[in-house]
Amino acid sequence: MIPDDPREPLGAADPGEPEVRIGDAGAGYDMCFTVLDRGDGRVHLVSEGGGEVFGHPSVSEAVWERALCDVPEAWRIVDLSAACPAAGAPPVPMDDDALAERQYERLLALLRAGFDRDEALEVLLALLRAEGPPG
């Protein structure tokens, strides 16, 4: 624990697990936590605040869920993990309407995460190229 740190540690679910800290609402700037990926019970995320971007070690789902219990109103949580396919995952066969709806949901998730329209479309096109043709 950091001496004189006003943030409260939420602790760790497993020994060796990093602590997740939630600051107070008067931290001086808004924060945005973006979940990039979830897998094998782990959450991979970055945060942005005060003009800085911070990388974090992955945390367990249990620790992440505990951290979400006390989020200041000025902070945003964006989960992109559902919008992006798992690496190496086989394509899921779907009809044209379902595919269009999925791509639209991905675009909306990127826009909610703070990407401007052009950036969101670039990311979406890169995802489509990485996935290849629909199954």
C-alpha positions in Angstrom: 0.0 0.0 0.0 1.2 3.5 -0.8 1.6 5.7 2.3 -0.8 8.7 2.4 -2.6 7.5 -0.7 -6.3 8.6 -0.5 -7.5 5.7 -2.6 -8.8 2.6 -0.9 -7.3 -0.8 -2.0 -9.9 -3.3 -2.9 -7.5 -6.2 -2.4 -6.8 -9.2 -4.5 -8.7 -12.4 -5.0 -5.5 -14.5 -5.3 -2.0 -14.2 -3.8 0.1 -12.2 -6.2 -2.9 -10.6 -7.8 -2.5 -6.8 -8.3 -4.6 -4.5 -6.2 -7.3 -2.6 -7.9 -7.9 0.9 -6.5 -10.8 3.1 -7.0 -10.2 6.8 -6.3 -12.5 9.3 -4.9 -14.9 11.4 -7.1 -12.9 14.5 -6.5 -9.8 13.2 -8.2 -9.4 16.3 -10.3 -10.2 14.7 -13.7 -12.5 12.2 -15.3 -11.3 8.7 -15.9 -12.3 6.2 -18.5 -11.5 2.5 -18.0 -11.6 0.5 -21.3 -11.8 -3.3 -21.1 -9.9 -4.6 -24.2 -10.2 -8.3 -23.7 -11.5 -11.0 -21.3 -10.4 -14.5 -21.3 -9.5 -17.4 -19.0 -11.1 -15.5 -16.1 -8.9 -12.4 -16.6 -9.7 -8.8 -17.6 -7.2 -6.8 -19.7 -7.7 -3.0 -19.6 -6.3 0.4 -20.0 -7.4 3.7 -18.4 -7.3 7.3 -19.5 -7.3 10.4 -17.3 -5.7 13.7 -17.0 -4.4 13.5 -20.5 -2.5 10.2 -19.8 -3.1 6.6 -20.8 -2.2 3.9 -18.3 -1.7 0.2 -19.0 -2.7 -2.2 -16.2 -1.7 -5.8 -15.5 -4.6 -8.1 -16.1 -6.8 -8.8 -13.1 -9.2 -11.6 -12.3 -12.9 -11.2 -13.1 -13.6 -11.3 -9.3 -11.3 -8.4 -8.6 -12.7 -6.4 -11.6 -16.3 -7.0 -10.4 -15.4 -5.8 -6.9 -13.8 -2.7 -8.4 -17.0 -1.9 -10.2 -19.0 -1.7 -6.9 -17.7 1.9 -6.2 -17.1 3.8 -9.4 -17.4 7.7 -9.1 -20.1 9.2 -11.4 -17.6 11.1 -13.5 -15.8 7.9 -14.5 -16.7 5.8 -17.5 -16.4 2.1 -18.0 -16.3 0.9 -21.6 -16.2 -2.9 -22.3 -14.9 -3.5 -25.9 -14.3 -7.2 -25.2 -17.7 -8.2 -26.6 -17.2 -6.1 -29.7 -13.9 -7.7 -30.7 -13.5 -11.4 -31.6 -11.2 -13.6 -29.6 -7.8 -14.0 -31.3 -7.8 -17.1 -33.4 -11.5 -17.8 -32.9 -13.2 -19.5 -35.9 -15.7 -17.4 -37.7 -19.3 -17.8 -36.6 -21.7 -18.5 -39.5 -24.5 -16.0 -39.6 -26.9 -14.6 -42.2 -26.4 -11.1 -43.7 -28.8 -9.4 -41.4 -27.1 -10.8 -38.3 -23.7 -9.9 -39.6 -24.8 -6.3 -40.3 -26.3 -6.0 -36.8 -23.1 -7.3 -35.3 -21.0 -4.8 -37.2 -23.3 -2.0 -36.2 -23.0 -3.0 -32.5 -19.3 -3.0 -32.8 -19.3 0.4 -34.3 -21.5 1.7 -31.5 -19.2 0.2 -28.9 -16.3 1.9 -30.4 -18.1 5.3 -30.5 -19.2 4.9 -26.9 -15.5 4.2 -26.0 -14.7 7.7 -27.3 -13.4 7.0 -30.8 -14.5 9.6 -33.3 -16.5 8.3 -36.3 -13.5 8.0 -38.7 -11.3 6.3 -36.1 -14.1 3.9 -35.2 -14.6 3.0 -38.9 -10.9 2.4 -39.3 -10.8 0.0 -36.3 -14.0 -1.8 -37.6 -12.5 -2.2 -41.0 -9.3 -3.6 -39.5 -11.3 -6.1 -37.5 -13.2 -7.2 -40.6 -9.9 -7.7 -42.5 -8.5 -9.7 -39.5 -11.5 -11.9 -39.4 -11.7 -12.6 -43.1 -14.9 -13.4 -44.9 -17.9 -14.4 -42.9 -18.3 -18.2 -42.3 
